[in-house]
């Protein structure tokens, strides 16, 4: 369907933003697209023009030129003509300069990038050490009236009691899988009767705690980071600092204490569920329940359980502290909250692996 022919626009005395909008509605741009050959536009009536008016005249010229014509502005005031010329030069320079249009900045020199990242890493390390020191100092107020036990109980319920079903399920499946997989090679040597002792040692000493700690890093550490990061975005933490309250004492410490107490609690449930899963496999293999209990008593000592619980307190403290730290240092937008949540999970799991390796070497040297 052909577009209707538009007439040459009549310019008003004040070529302002409102007048430009009216001219566009009346078909001024359509006339420019239909114009061919040499065209003239009478600008004698124009006495005042703002930025929108100057841009409108330039757009008309470009539209006519794009369709093979040329538009001449007749009787345009000298000052308006000078402004139009300056606007056209600015547009030409912008088109010829990619950096003005948001092109990628020049590549940073590798040595400069290495130095910048080293400085950023040193600053982050120093801030994390200062945060750890502040948390340790804040533990001195644990039994004072200033400590928020109500927040601590609520955090313990969320990260401890509400996590019992999922940690128990994962522990049960872990014991089940471990027993089945260990029974396959042991059966080749006629040692499937030792499956119970193997499952007991693995779960009580290491796997029950490690799986629960990783679950807590993904569930609780991320939740702490998201909560405190959202408070940072909403400027609630700034409000606390304005009132003279320290965010570490007021917000982080109750969550850290709750996480420290919750992980041993969850580890016991996960280990017990895993041992139950091992008993199911032993029953499938034809061994009576008493035999399984005798195997656990023969291979698992009380020191194994106490050592695991000691590590559980340390792991719980670390996961909770990392989650709160990432939340407190988050940025002030939604993307920063997501980044802090991811960093809390990844950092917590990596530190868990490092700390577990270190403690395993120490316990081995101690003969445990």
Secondary structure as UniProt FT lines:
FT   STRAND          14..15
FT   HELIX           17..25
FT   TURN            26..27
FT   HELIX           28..34
FT   STRAND          38..42
FT   TURN            44..45
FT   STRAND          48..49
FT   HELIX           51..66
FT   TURN            67..68
FT   STRAND          70..74
FT   HELIX           78..96
FT   HELIX           98..101
FT   HELIX           110..138
FT   HELIX           139..141
FT   TURN            142..143
FT   TURN            145..146
FT   HELIX           149..159
FT   HELIX           161..163
FT   HELIX           164..188
FT   TURN            189..190
FT   HELIX           192..194
FT   HELIX           195..202
FT   HELIX           203..207
FT   HELIX           208..216
FT   HELIX           217..221
FT   HELIX           222..233
FT   TURN            234..235
FT   HELIX           236..242
FT   TURN            243..244
FT   HELIX           248..252
FT   HELIX           253..284
FT   TURN            285..286
FT   HELIX           289..299
FT   HELIX           302..328
FT   HELIX           334..365
FT   TURN            366..367
//
